[in-house]
Amino acid sequence: MPRRRFTPGRVQRVDWHSTVVSASGADTTVLTTGRARPAEGSTTVNADERRLAVLRAIVHDYVHTHEPVGSKALVERHQLGVSPATIRNDMAALEEDGLIAQPHTSAGRVPTDAGYRLFVDRLNQPRPLSPAEKRAIATVLDQAHDLNDVLDRTVRLLAQLTHQVALVQYPSLSTETLRHIELVHLGGSRLLVVVITATGQVEQRSILLDQVPDDALLGELRARMNEAVDGQQIVAARGRLDGVLAQLGAQDQELGTVIVDAVTDALTHHREDRVVLAGTGNLLRARGEFADSYTAVLDAIDEQVVILRLLGELDDDPASGLAISIGRENPHDDLREVSVVASGYGGGEGTGRLGVVGPTRMDYPSTMSAVYAVARYLSRVLGAGGTA
């Protein structure tokens, strides 16, 4: 009689964060199904639940031991409530469905990309961070002095929490509102243009004028520009600044145009094209995961265009606030052996993205929790209303 194929779509949402007792008697956190409501064809549903429990146990053990998992180990480590023969049959069904595979050097099994995907998709919620981890996030980020310091602290903190390569995209200014424009005469014909947004982000440009500017004119221009753009979104600022130029006398048009162009350049500068990285040493320690592709993976991560494209193609799940791409789901060939866990930060639409890159053999619950918490706290630090 042919084996009935595994149908994960019929499995009920259940509690994934149960504590079971290992063979040694110590508590160990694994992901178990609990009990779901009987449904039509409940025998089939229960078989699917049991196989999900076996898959979760395999993922848990493989992530924490880096050793292929056999049926004997599952019986010894987990109270799955069925016989060894049933577990072997369930593993055969999971392998037939492409959720686990057998490395050629071992009799045990390891999760495939599809197995990790099912594991992640069936998580009700990420594992919560400990109070100590939450305090660490608050302490590190609250001590930042400016945007560059905030992002540098964020990426290093995320790498430490997850033990993966962490990355943070600089926030876009396009949805920001303006607070103030400052013109600072540096002496001679040198002028510093400073733009400050409502969230405290600062852009500045140093320009060399053809003539020594009149301080009275600079004061007038500063006042008119601030009156025009205060509280306005950056996308609307250029038109309002053009209106300021129209109010200047003919003799002041040239100087005004140079200054307005500098302000506009600061406003439209695509800072979101920059990414800050940290934790590449974590990838080095995991290089055995990538066979001969370690260098290619590192090169792809270092190439910001690749990372920016990848971040841009990931959409956060509305329920979890996270985007996860696993192994061969990644469009870039050199990233087919890694997983990416990312989230937007900065408000409802998100003004930037952050995340981690690491081997597919990743502690997904903990990583997801860390990425989500850091993104929310970064949003709060930047004044966008996020909460940690």
Contacts in CASP RR format, 6 or more apart in sequence:
PFRMAT RR
TARGET T0000
AUTHOR 0000-0000-0000
METHOD contacts of the structure
MODEL  1
MPRRRFTPGRVQRVDWHSTVVSASGADTTVLTTGRARPAEGSTTVNADER
RLAVLRAIVHDYVHTHEPVGSKALVERHQLGVSPATIRNDMAALEEDGLI
AQPHTSAGRVPTDAGYRLFVDRLNQPRPLSPAEKRAIATVLDQAHDLNDV
LDRTVRLLAQLTHQVALVQYPSLSTETLRHIELVHLGGSRLLVVVITATG
QVEQRSILLDQVPDDALLGELRARMNEAVDGQQIVAARGRLDGVLAQLGA
QDQELGTVIVDAVTDALTHHREDRVVLAGTGNLLRARGEFADSYTAVLDA
IDEQVVILRLLGELDDDPASGLAISIGRENPHDDLREVSVVASGYGGGEG
TGRLGVVGPTRMDYPSTMSAVYAVARYLSRVLGAGGTA
3 89 0 8 1.000
3 92 0 8 1.000
3 93 0 8 1.000
3 96 0 8 1.000
4 44 0 8 1.000
4 47 0 8 1.000
4 93 0 8 1.000
5 93 0 8 1.000
5 96 0 8 1.000
5 97 0 8 1.000
6 48 0 8 1.000
6 51 0 8 1.000
6 93 0 8 1.000
6 94 0 8 1.000
6 96 0 8 1.000
6 97 0 8 1.000
6 99 0 8 1.000
7 44 0 8 1.000
7 48 0 8 1.000
8 48 0 8 1.000
8 52 0 8 1.000
8 118 0 8 1.000
8 122 0 8 1.000
9 48 0 8 1.000
10 39 0 8 1.000
10 44 0 8 1.000
10 45 0 8 1.000
10 48 0 8 1.000
11 33 0 8 1.000
11 36 0 8 1.000
11 45 0 8 1.000
11 48 0 8 1.000
11 49 0 8 1.000
11 52 0 8 1.000
11 122 0 8 1.000
12 36 0 8 1.000
12 37 0 8 1.000
12 39 0 8 1.000
12 45 0 8 1.000
12 49 0 8 1.000
13 36 0 8 1.000
13 122 0 8 1.000
13 124 0 8 1.000
14 33 0 8 1.000
14 34 0 8 1.000
14 35 0 8 1.000
14 36 0 8 1.000
14 49 0 8 1.000
14 124 0 8 1.000
15 32 0 8 1.000
15 33 0 8 1.000
15 34 0 8 1.000
15 124 0 8 1.000
16 31 0 8 1.000
16 32 0 8 1.000
16 33 0 8 1.000
16 56 0 8 1.000
16 122 0 8 1.000
16 123 0 8 1.000
16 124 0 8 1.000
17 29 0 8 1.000
17 31 0 8 1.000
17 124 0 8 1.000
17 127 0 8 1.000
17 365 0 8 1.000
18 30 0 8 1.000
18 31 0 8 1.000
18 32 0 8 1.000
18 34 0 8 1.000
19 27 0 8 1.000
19 28 0 8 1.000
19 29 0 8 1.000
20 27 0 8 1.000
20 28 0 8 1.000
20 30 0 8 1.000
20 32 0 8 1.000
20 78 0 8 1.000
20 79 0 8 1.000
21 27 0 8 1.000
21 28 0 8 1.000
21 79 0 8 1.000
22 28 0 8 1.000
22 76 0 8 1.000
22 77 0 8 1.000
22 78 0 8 1.000
23 76 0 8 1.000
23 77 0 8 1.000
28 77 0 8 1.000
30 56 0 8 1.000
30 57 0 8 1.000
30 60 0 8 1.000
30 78 0 8 1.000
31 53 0 8 1.000
31 56 0 8 1.000
31 57 0 8 1.000
31 59 0 8 1.000
31 60 0 8 1.000
31 119 0 8 1.000
31 123 0 8 1.000
31 365 0 8 1.000
32 53 0 8 1.000
32 56 0 8 1.000
33 49 0 8 1.000
33 50 0 8 1.000
33 52 0 8 1.000
33 53 0 8 1.000
33 56 0 8 1.000
34 49 0 8 1.000
36 45 0 8 1.000
36 49 0 8 1.000
38 45 0 8 1.000
39 45 0 8 1.000
50 80 0 8 1.000
50 82 0 8 1.000
50 86 0 8 1.000
50 90 0 8 1.000
51 90 0 8 1.000
51 93 0 8 1.000
51 94 0 8 1.000
52 118 0 8 1.000
52 122 0 8 1.000
53 80 0 8 1.000
54 74 0 8 1.000
54 80 0 8 1.000
54 87 0 8 1.000
54 90 0 8 1.000
54 91 0 8 1.000
54 94 0 8 1.000
55 94 0 8 1.000
55 99 0 8 1.000
55 100 0 8 1.000
55 111 0 8 1.000
55 115 0 8 1.000
55 118 0 8 1.000
55 119 0 8 1.000
56 119 0 8 1.000
57 69 0 8 1.000
57 74 0 8 1.000
57 77 0 8 1.000
57 78 0 8 1.000
57 80 0 8 1.000
58 69 0 8 1.000
58 74 0 8 1.000
58 91 0 8 1.000
58 94 0 8 1.000
58 100 0 8 1.000
58 109 0 8 1.000
58 110 0 8 1.000
58 111 0 8 1.000
59 111 0 8 1.000
59 115 0 8 1.000
59 116 0 8 1.000
59 119 0 8 1.000
61 67 0 8 1.000
61 69 0 8 1.000
61 73 0 8 1.000
61 74 0 8 1.000
61 77 0 8 1.000
62 68 0 8 1.000
62 69 0 8 1.000
62 110 0 8 1.000
62 111 0 8 1.000
62 361 0 8 1.000
63 361 0 8 1.000
63 362 0 8 1.000
63 363 0 8 1.000
63 364 0 8 1.000
64 363 0 8 1.000
66 361 0 8 1.000
67 106 0 8 1.000
68 102 0 8 1.000
68 103 0 8 1.000
68 106 0 8 1.000
68 107 0 8 1.000
68 108 0 8 1.000
68 109 0 8 1.000
68 110 0 8 1.000
69 108 0 8 1.000
69 109 0 8 1.000
69 110 0 8 1.000
70 91 0 8 1.000
70 107 0 8 1.000
70 108 0 8 1.000
70 109 0 8 1.000
71 84 0 8 1.000
71 87 0 8 1.000
71 88 0 8 1.000
71 91 0 8 1.000
72 84 0 8 1.000
74 80 0 8 1.000
74 87 0 8 1.000
75 84 0 8 1.000
75 87 0 8 1.000
80 87 0 8 1.000
82 90 0 8 1.000
91 100 0 8 1.000
91 109 0 8 1.000
94 100 0 8 1.000
94 109 0 8 1.000
95 101 0 8 1.000
95 102 0 8 1.000
95 109 0 8 1.000
97 114 0 8 1.000
98 112 0 8 1.000
98 114 0 8 1.000
98 115 0 8 1.000
99 111 0 8 1.000
99 112 0 8 1.000
99 114 0 8 1.000
99 115 0 8 1.000
99 118 0 8 1.000
100 109 0 8 1.000
100 110 0 8 1.000
100 111 0 8 1.000
100 112 0 8 1.000
100 115 0 8 1.000
101 109 0 8 1.000
101 110 0 8 1.000
101 111 0 8 1.000
101 112 0 8 1.000
102 108 0 8 1.000
102 109 0 8 1.000
102 110 0 8 1.000
103 110 0 8 1.000
111 119 0 8 1.000
111 360 0 8 1.000
111 361 0 8 1.000
113 326 0 8 1.000
113 327 0 8 1.000
113 328 0 8 1.000
113 329 0 8 1.000
113 360 0 8 1.000
116 326 0 8 1.000
116 327 0 8 1.000
116 339 0 8 1.000
116 360 0 8 1.000
116 364 0 8 1.000
117 326 0 8 1.000
117 329 0 8 1.000
119 364 0 8 1.000
120 324 0 8 1.000
120 326 0 8 1.000
120 364 0 8 1.000
120 368 0 8 1.000
123 320 0 8 1.000
123 364 0 8 1.000
123 365 0 8 1.000
123 368 0 8 1.000
125 320 0 8 1.000
126 320 0 8 1.000
126 322 0 8 1.000
126 365 0 8 1.000
126 366 0 8 1.000
126 368 0 8 1.000
126 369 0 8 1.000
126 372 0 8 1.000
127 365 0 8 1.000
127 366 0 8 1.000
127 368 0 8 1.000
127 369 0 8 1.000
128 369 0 8 1.000
129 137 0 8 1.000
129 369 0 8 1.000
129 370 0 8 1.000
129 373 0 8 1.000
133 161 0 8 1.000
133 370 0 8 1.000
133 373 0 8 1.000
134 373 0 8 1.000
134 388 0 8 1.000
136 157 0 8 1.000
136 161 0 8 1.000
137 157 0 8 1.000
137 161 0 8 1.000
137 373 0 8 1.000
137 374 0 8 1.000
137 377 0 8 1.000
137 388 0 8 1.000
138 377 0 8 1.000
138 388 0 8 1.000
140 153 0 8 1.000
140 157 0 8 1.000
141 150 0 8 1.000
141 153 0 8 1.000
141 154 0 8 1.000
141 157 0 8 1.000
141 377 0 8 1.000
141 378 0 8 1.000
141 381 0 8 1.000
142 381 0 8 1.000
143 153 0 8 1.000
144 150 0 8 1.000
144 153 0 8 1.000
144 381 0 8 1.000
146 202 0 8 1.000
147 171 0 8 1.000
147 200 0 8 1.000
147 201 0 8 1.000
147 202 0 8 1.000
147 382 0 8 1.000
150 378 0 8 1.000
150 381 0 8 1.000
150 382 0 8 1.000
151 168 0 8 1.000
151 170 0 8 1.000
151 276 0 8 1.000
152 276 0 8 1.000
152 278 0 8 1.000
154 168 0 8 1.000
154 276 0 8 1.000
154 354 0 8 1.000
154 374 0 8 1.000
154 378 0 8 1.000
155 166 0 8 1.000
155 167 0 8 1.000
155 168 0 8 1.000
155 276 0 8 1.000
155 277 0 8 1.000
155 278 0 8 1.000
155 354 0 8 1.000
156 166 0 8 1.000
156 278 0 8 1.000
156 279 0 8 1.000
157 166 0 8 1.000
157 374 0 8 1.000
158 166 0 8 1.000
158 168 0 8 1.000
158 278 0 8 1.000
158 354 0 8 1.000
158 355 0 8 1.000
158 356 0 8 1.000
158 370 0 8 1.000
158 371 0 8 1.000
158 374 0 8 1.000
159 165 0 8 1.000
159 166 0 8 1.000
159 278 0 8 1.000
159 279 0 8 1.000
159 282 0 8 1.000
159 356 0 8 1.000
161 370 0 8 1.000
161 374 0 8 1.000
162 356 0 8 1.000
162 366 0 8 1.000
162 367 0 8 1.000
162 370 0 8 1.000
162 371 0 8 1.000
163 282 0 8 1.000
164 279 0 8 1.000
164 282 0 8 1.000
164 283 0 8 1.000
164 356 0 8 1.000
164 357 0 8 1.000
164 358 0 8 1.000
164 362 0 8 1.000
164 367 0 8 1.000
165 277 0 8 1.000
165 278 0 8 1.000
165 279 0 8 1.000
165 280 0 8 1.000
165 281 0 8 1.000
165 282 0 8 1.000
165 283 0 8 1.000
165 301 0 8 1.000
165 356 0 8 1.000
165 357 0 8 1.000
165 358 0 8 1.000
166 277 0 8 1.000
166 278 0 8 1.000
166 279 0 8 1.000
166 354 0 8 1.000
166 355 0 8 1.000
166 356 0 8 1.000
167 275 0 8 1.000
167 276 0 8 1.000
167 277 0 8 1.000
167 278 0 8 1.000
167 301 0 8 1.000
167 307 0 8 1.000
167 311 0 8 1.000
167 354 0 8 1.000
167 355 0 8 1.000
167 356 0 8 1.000
167 357 0 8 1.000
168 275 0 8 1.000
168 276 0 8 1.000
168 353 0 8 1.000
168 354 0 8 1.000
168 355 0 8 1.000
168 378 0 8 1.000
169 272 0 8 1.000
169 274 0 8 1.000
169 275 0 8 1.000
169 308 0 8 1.000
169 311 0 8 1.000
169 352 0 8 1.000
169 353 0 8 1.000
169 354 0 8 1.000
170 271 0 8 1.000
170 272 0 8 1.000
170 273 0 8 1.000
170 274 0 8 1.000
170 275 0 8 1.000
170 276 0 8 1.000
170 352 0 8 1.000
171 201 0 8 1.000
171 271 0 8 1.000
171 272 0 8 1.000
171 345 0 8 1.000
171 346 0 8 1.000
171 351 0 8 1.000
171 352 0 8 1.000
171 382 0 8 1.000
172 270 0 8 1.000
172 271 0 8 1.000
172 272 0 8 1.000
172 351 0 8 1.000
172 352 0 8 1.000
173 197 0 8 1.000
173 201 0 8 1.000
173 203 0 8 1.000
173 234 0 8 1.000
173 267 0 8 1.000
173 268 0 8 1.000
173 269 0 8 1.000
173 271 0 8 1.000
173 351 0 8 1.000
174 234 0 8 1.000
174 235 0 8 1.000
175 233 0 8 1.000
175 234 0 8 1.000
175 235 0 8 1.000
175 349 0 8 1.000
175 350 0 8 1.000
175 351 0 8 1.000
176 197 0 8 1.000
176 198 0 8 1.000
176 199 0 8 1.000
176 201 0 8 1.000
176 233 0 8 1.000
176 234 0 8 1.000
176 351 0 8 1.000
177 197 0 8 1.000
177 198 0 8 1.000
177 231 0 8 1.000
177 232 0 8 1.000
177 233 0 8 1.000
177 234 0 8 1.000
178 195 0 8 1.000
178 196 0 8 1.000
178 197 0 8 1.000
178 198 0 8 1.000
178 229 0 8 1.000
178 230 0 8 1.000
178 231 0 8 1.000
178 232 0 8 1.000
178 233 0 8 1.000
178 234 0 8 1.000
178 237 0 8 1.000
178 267 0 8 1.000
179 196 0 8 1.000
179 197 0 8 1.000
179 198 0 8 1.000
179 200 0 8 1.000
179 230 0 8 1.000
179 231 0 8 1.000
180 195 0 8 1.000
180 196 0 8 1.000
180 226 0 8 1.000
180 230 0 8 1.000
181 193 0 8 1.000
181 194 0 8 1.000
181 195 0 8 1.000
181 196 0 8 1.000
181 222 0 8 1.000
181 225 0 8 1.000
181 226 0 8 1.000
181 229 0 8 1.000
181 263 0 8 1.000
182 192 0 8 1.000
182 193 0 8 1.000
182 194 0 8 1.000
182 196 0 8 1.000
182 222 0 8 1.000
183 191 0 8 1.000
183 192 0 8 1.000
183 193 0 8 1.000
183 194 0 8 1.000
183 218 0 8 1.000
183 219 0 8 1.000
183 221 0 8 1.000
183 222 0 8 1.000
183 259 0 8 1.000
184 191 0 8 1.000
184 192 0 8 1.000
184 193 0 8 1.000
184 194 0 8 1.000
185 191 0 8 1.000
185 213 0 8 1.000
185 215 0 8 1.000
185 218 0 8 1.000
186 192 0 8 1.000
186 206 0 8 1.000
187 212 0 8 1.000
188 212 0 8 1.000
189 208 0 8 1.000
189 209 0 8 1.000
189 210 0 8 1.000
189 211 0 8 1.000
189 212 0 8 1.000
189 213 0 8 1.000
190 206 0 8 1.000
190 207 0 8 1.000
190 208 0 8 1.000
190 209 0 8 1.000
191 206 0 8 1.000
191 207 0 8 1.000
191 208 0 8 1.000
191 209 0 8 1.000
191 213 0 8 1.000
191 218 0 8 1.000
191 259 0 8 1.000
191 262 0 8 1.000
192 204 0 8 1.000
192 205 0 8 1.000
192 206 0 8 1.000
192 207 0 8 1.000
193 204 0 8 1.000
193 205 0 8 1.000
193 206 0 8 1.000
193 207 0 8 1.000
193 259 0 8 1.000
193 262 0 8 1.000
193 263 0 8 1.000
193 266 0 8 1.000
194 202 0 8 1.000
194 203 0 8 1.000
194 204 0 8 1.000
195 202 0 8 1.000
195 203 0 8 1.000
195 204 0 8 1.000
195 263 0 8 1.000
195 266 0 8 1.000
195 267 0 8 1.000
196 202 0 8 1.000
197 234 0 8 1.000
198 231 0 8 1.000
199 382 0 8 1.000
199 383 0 8 1.000
199 384 0 8 1.000
200 382 0 8 1.000
201 382 0 8 1.000
203 266 0 8 1.000
203 267 0 8 1.000
203 269 0 8 1.000
203 271 0 8 1.000
204 266 0 8 1.000
205 262 0 8 1.000
205 263 0 8 1.000
205 265 0 8 1.000
205 266 0 8 1.000
207 258 0 8 1.000
207 259 0 8 1.000
207 262 0 8 1.000
209 255 0 8 1.000
209 258 0 8 1.000
210 254 0 8 1.000
210 258 0 8 1.000
211 255 0 8 1.000
213 255 0 8 1.000
217 252 0 8 1.000
217 255 0 8 1.000
221 244 0 8 1.000
221 248 0 8 1.000
221 252 0 8 1.000
221 256 0 8 1.000
221 259 0 8 1.000
224 244 0 8 1.000
224 247 0 8 1.000
225 241 0 8 1.000
225 244 0 8 1.000
225 260 0 8 1.000
225 263 0 8 1.000
228 240 0 8 1.000
228 241 0 8 1.000
228 243 0 8 1.000
228 244 0 8 1.000
229 237 0 8 1.000
229 240 0 8 1.000
229 241 0 8 1.000
232 240 0 8 1.000
234 267 0 8 1.000
234 268 0 8 1.000
237 263 0 8 1.000
237 264 0 8 1.000
237 267 0 8 1.000
238 264 0 8 1.000
238 267 0 8 1.000
238 268 0 8 1.000
241 260 0 8 1.000
241 263 0 8 1.000
241 264 0 8 1.000
242 260 0 8 1.000
244 260 0 8 1.000
245 253 0 8 1.000
245 256 0 8 1.000
245 257 0 8 1.000
245 260 0 8 1.000
248 256 0 8 1.000
272 308 0 8 1.000
272 351 0 8 1.000
272 352 0 8 1.000
273 304 0 8 1.000
273 308 0 8 1.000
274 304 0 8 1.000
275 304 0 8 1.000
275 307 0 8 1.000
275 308 0 8 1.000
275 311 0 8 1.000
277 301 0 8 1.000
277 302 0 8 1.000
280 298 0 8 1.000
280 301 0 8 1.000
280 302 0 8 1.000
282 358 0 8 1.000
283 294 0 8 1.000
283 297 0 8 1.000
283 298 0 8 1.000
283 301 0 8 1.000
283 357 0 8 1.000
283 358 0 8 1.000
286 358 0 8 1.000
286 359 0 8 1.000
287 294 0 8 1.000
288 294 0 8 1.000
289 337 0 8 1.000
289 359 0 8 1.000
289 360 0 8 1.000
289 361 0 8 1.000
290 297 0 8 1.000
290 337 0 8 1.000
290 359 0 8 1.000
291 337 0 8 1.000
293 334 0 8 1.000
293 337 0 8 1.000
296 334 0 8 1.000
297 334 0 8 1.000
297 335 0 8 1.000
297 337 0 8 1.000
297 338 0 8 1.000
299 334 0 8 1.000
300 306 0 8 1.000
300 307 0 8 1.000
300 332 0 8 1.000
300 334 0 8 1.000
300 335 0 8 1.000
301 307 0 8 1.000
301 357 0 8 1.000
306 332 0 8 1.000
306 334 0 8 1.000
306 335 0 8 1.000
307 357 0 8 1.000
309 332 0 8 1.000
310 325 0 8 1.000
310 330 0 8 1.000
310 331 0 8 1.000
310 332 0 8 1.000
310 335 0 8 1.000
310 340 0 8 1.000
311 342 0 8 1.000
311 353 0 8 1.000
312 353 0 8 1.000
313 331 0 8 1.000
314 323 0 8 1.000
314 325 0 8 1.000
314 340 0 8 1.000
314 342 0 8 1.000
314 353 0 8 1.000
315 323 0 8 1.000
316 322 0 8 1.000
316 323 0 8 1.000
316 342 0 8 1.000
316 343 0 8 1.000
316 344 0 8 1.000
317 323 0 8 1.000
317 324 0 8 1.000
320 368 0 8 1.000
320 372 0 8 1.000
321 343 0 8 1.000
321 344 0 8 1.000
321 372 0 8 1.000
322 341 0 8 1.000
322 342 0 8 1.000
322 343 0 8 1.000
322 368 0 8 1.000
322 371 0 8 1.000
322 372 0 8 1.000
323 340 0 8 1.000
323 341 0 8 1.000
323 342 0 8 1.000
323 343 0 8 1.000
324 339 0 8 1.000
324 340 0 8 1.000
324 341 0 8 1.000
324 342 0 8 1.000
324 364 0 8 1.000
324 368 0 8 1.000
325 339 0 8 1.000
325 340 0 8 1.000
326 339 0 8 1.000
326 360 0 8 1.000
327 335 0 8 1.000
327 336 0 8 1.000
327 337 0 8 1.000
327 338 0 8 1.000
327 339 0 8 1.000
327 360 0 8 1.000
328 336 0 8 1.000
330 336 0 8 1.000
330 338 0 8 1.000
330 340 0 8 1.000
335 357 0 8 1.000
337 359 0 8 1.000
337 360 0 8 1.000
338 357 0 8 1.000
338 358 0 8 1.000
338 359 0 8 1.000
338 360 0 8 1.000
339 357 0 8 1.000
339 358 0 8 1.000
339 359 0 8 1.000
339 360 0 8 1.000
339 362 0 8 1.000
339 364 0 8 1.000
340 355 0 8 1.000
340 356 0 8 1.000
340 357 0 8 1.000
340 358 0 8 1.000
341 355 0 8 1.000
341 356 0 8 1.000
341 362 0 8 1.000
341 364 0 8 1.000
341 367 0 8 1.000
341 368 0 8 1.000
341 371 0 8 1.000
342 353 0 8 1.000
342 354 0 8 1.000
342 355 0 8 1.000
342 356 0 8 1.000
342 371 0 8 1.000
343 353 0 8 1.000
343 354 0 8 1.000
343 355 0 8 1.000
343 371 0 8 1.000
343 372 0 8 1.000
343 375 0 8 1.000
344 350 0 8 1.000
344 352 0 8 1.000
344 353 0 8 1.000
344 354 0 8 1.000
344 375 0 8 1.000
345 351 0 8 1.000
345 352 0 8 1.000
345 353 0 8 1.000
345 354 0 8 1.000
345 375 0 8 1.000
345 376 0 8 1.000
345 378 0 8 1.000
345 379 0 8 1.000
345 382 0 8 1.000
345 384 0 8 1.000
346 352 0 8 1.000
346 378 0 8 1.000
346 379 0 8 1.000
346 382 0 8 1.000
346 383 0 8 1.000
346 384 0 8 1.000
346 385 0 8 1.000
346 386 0 8 1.000
347 379 0 8 1.000
347 384 0 8 1.000
347 385 0 8 1.000
347 386 0 8 1.000
348 384 0 8 1.000
350 384 0 8 1.000
351 382 0 8 1.000
351 384 0 8 1.000
354 371 0 8 1.000
354 374 0 8 1.000
354 375 0 8 1.000
354 378 0 8 1.000
355 371 0 8 1.000
355 375 0 8 1.000
356 367 0 8 1.000
356 370 0 8 1.000
356 371 0 8 1.000
373 388 0 8 1.000
376 386 0 8 1.000
376 387 0 8 1.000
376 388 0 8 1.000
377 386 0 8 1.000
377 387 0 8 1.000
377 388 0 8 1.000
379 385 0 8 1.000
379 386 0 8 1.000
379 387 0 8 1.000
380 386 0 8 1.000
380 387 0 8 1.000
380 388 0 8 1.000
END
